[in-house]
Amino acid sequence: MLEMILKDPIVWGSLLGLAIVVGLCGYYVYLFLHNVAEHR
């Protein structure tokens, strides 16, 4: 089962999309915290 999941391009596309979304969320959290600290 794990081998089938790792070879499926749809799974890789979903994981890549999820990684991009999580990366953007992390970037916006960093940006927000950086700007809040800057304006204090």
ABEGO torsion letter per residue (X at the ends): XAAAAAABAAAAAAAAAAAAAAAAAAAAAAAAAAAAAAAX
